Amino acid sequence: MPLYEYECDACGHRFEKIQKFSDPLEDTCPKCGGPVHKLMSSPAIQFKGSGFYITDYAKKEHIASAKADGATADGAKADTGESRERKSEAAEKKSEAAERKGEAAERKSEAAERKGEAAEKKGEAVAKKSDASAKTETAAPAAPAKDRSS
């Protein structure tokens, strides 16, 4: 039932009254008995149940496709549930793809690290070989060849 707000013209008293649409309007002030007039006020609407959050409303593209398919309101609600399920599956797939991509990057990093370690070992081996050959050259100079023709 609607809630009406009235104001007295004589004393300025404001009051509210819950009335049916079919009930006659109030014409006298309960305080002083003077004439009253109905005030315009904002409606008191209370939404109950699900479907009143921004996340529960269908997207514009979904509504357009539903109209194109000739879907009813019940069909649109069913499509919304299916749409959420598809979105959830898509998000899951994206997450799995990102995880695989991260794993691939990790493997690539490990391979580069192993390659770097191998190059470092090779460099050390070359350096040791170079040091060893330099030591043999300085330690034992080459002896001149003896002439055996005598």
C-alpha positions as CSV (number, residue, x, y, z in Angstrom):
1,M,0.0,0.0,0.0
2,P,1.3,3.5,-0.8
3,L,2.4,5.9,1.9
4,Y,1.0,9.5,1.4
5,E,2.5,12.6,3.0
6,Y,0.3,15.5,3.9
7,E,0.9,19.1,5.2
8,C,-1.6,21.3,7.1
9,D,-2.2,24.7,5.5
10,A,-3.1,26.2,8.9
11,C,-0.5,25.0,11.3
12,G,2.2,23.5,9.0
13,H,2.0,20.1,10.6
14,R,3.3,17.3,8.4
15,F,2.1,13.7,8.7
16,E,2.1,10.4,6.8
17,K,-0.7,8.0,6.2
18,I,-0.8,4.6,4.6
19,Q,-3.8,4.3,2.4
20,K,-5.2,2.1,-0.4
21,F,-5.5,3.6,-3.8
22,S,-9.2,3.4,-3.5
23,D,-9.4,5.2,-0.1
24,P,-10.4,8.9,-0.2
25,L,-7.6,11.4,0.4
26,E,-7.2,13.0,3.8
27,D,-8.7,16.5,3.9
28,T,-8.4,17.6,7.6
29,C,-5.3,17.9,9.9
30,P,-5.4,15.5,12.9
31,K,-3.7,18.1,15.1
32,C,-5.8,21.3,14.4
33,G,-8.6,20.2,12.1
34,G,-7.4,22.6,9.3
35,P,-7.3,21.9,5.6
36,V,-4.4,19.7,4.3
37,H,-2.8,19.1,0.9
38,K,-0.9,16.1,-0.3
39,L,2.8,16.5,-0.8
40,M,4.9,15.1,-3.6
41,S,7.6,12.8,-2.1
42,S,10.1,10.3,-3.4
43,P,8.7,6.8,-3.6
44,A,9.7,4.3,-1.0
45,I,10.7,1.3,-3.2
46,Q,12.4,-1.7,-1.6
47,F,13.8,-4.2,-4.1
48,K,13.8,-7.7,-2.8
49,G,15.3,-10.9,-4.2
50,S,18.2,-11.5,-6.5
51,G,18.9,-9.7,-9.7
52,F,19.3,-6.2,-8.4
53,Y,23.1,-5.9,-8.5
54,I,25.0,-4.5,-11.4
55,T,26.8,-7.8,-11.8
56,D,23.4,-9.6,-12.3
57,Y,22.3,-7.6,-15.3
58,A,22.9,-9.0,-18.7
59,K,25.4,-7.3,-21.0
60,K,24.1,-5.3,-24.0
61,E,25.5,-7.8,-26.5
62,H,23.8,-10.6,-24.8
63,I,20.5,-8.8,-24.8
64,A,20.9,-8.0,-28.5
65,S,21.6,-11.6,-29.4
66,A,18.7,-12.8,-27.3
67,K,16.3,-10.4,-29.1
68,A,17.7,-11.6,-32.4
69,D,17.1,-15.2,-31.4
70,G,13.6,-14.3,-30.2
71,A,14.4,-15.5,-26.6
72,T,11.9,-14.7,-23.8
73,A,12.7,-13.4,-20.4
74,D,12.9,-17.0,-19.1
75,G,15.3,-18.0,-21.9
76,A,17.4,-14.9,-21.2
77,K,17.8,-16.0,-17.6
78,A,18.8,-19.5,-18.7
79,D,21.3,-18.0,-21.2
80,T,22.8,-15.8,-18.4
81,G,23.5,-18.9,-16.4
82,E,25.0,-20.6,-19.4
83,S,27.0,-17.4,-20.2
84,R,28.4,-17.4,-16.6
85,E,29.4,-21.0,-17.0
86,R,31.1,-20.3,-20.3
87,K,32.9,-17.2,-18.8
88,S,34.0,-19.4,-15.9
89,E,35.4,-22.0,-18.3
90,A,37.1,-19.3,-20.4
91,A,38.7,-17.8,-17.3
92,E,39.9,-21.3,-16.2
93,K,41.4,-21.9,-19.7
94,K,43.1,-18.5,-19.6
95,S,44.5,-19.3,-16.1
96,E,45.8,-22.7,-17.3
97,A,47.3,-21.1,-20.4
98,A,49.1,-18.4,-18.3
99,E,50.3,-21.2,-16.0
100,R,51.7,-23.1,-19.0
101,K,53.3,-20.0,-20.3
102,G,54.9,-19.3,-16.9
103,E,56.2,-22.9,-16.8
104,A,57.6,-22.6,-20.3
105,A,59.4,-19.4,-19.4
106,E,60.8,-21.1,-16.3
107,R,62.1,-24.0,-18.4
108,K,63.6,-21.5,-20.8
109,S,65.3,-19.7,-18.0
110,E,66.7,-22.9,-16.5
111,A,68.0,-24.0,-19.9
112,A,69.7,-20.6,-20.4
113,E,71.2,-21.0,-16.9
114,R,72.5,-24.5,-17.7
115,K,73.9,-23.1,-21.0
116,G,75.7,-20.3,-19.2
117,E,77.1,-22.8,-16.7
118,A,78.4,-25.0,-19.5
119,A,80.0,-22.1,-21.3
120,E,81.6,-21.1,-18.0
121,K,83.0,-24.6,-17.5
122,K,84.2,-24.6,-21.1
123,G,85.9,-21.2,-20.6
124,E,87.6,-22.6,-17.4
125,A,88.8,-25.7,-19.3
126,V,90.2,-23.5,-22.2
127,A,91.9,-21.2,-19.6
128,K,93.5,-24.3,-17.9
129,K,94.7,-25.7,-21.2
130,S,96.1,-22.3,-22.2
131,D,97.8,-22.0,-18.8
132,A,99.2,-25.5,-19.1
133,S,100.6,-24.9,-22.6
134,A,102.1,-21.6,-21.5
135,K,103.8,-23.2,-18.5
136,T,105.4,-26.0,-20.6
137,E,106.7,-23.5,-23.1
138,T,108.3,-21.3,-20.5
139,A,109.5,-24.2,-18.3
140,A,111.3,-26.2,-21.0
141,P,112.5,-24.1,-23.9
142,A,112.8,-26.1,-27.1
143,A,116.3,-27.6,-27.4
144,P,118.1,-27.0,-30.6
145,A,118.2,-30.0,-32.8
146,K,121.5,-31.8,-32.8
147,D,123.3,-32.5,-36.0
148,R,123.8,-36.3,-36.4
149,S,125.7,-36.1,-39.6
150,S,129.1,-36.2,-37.9
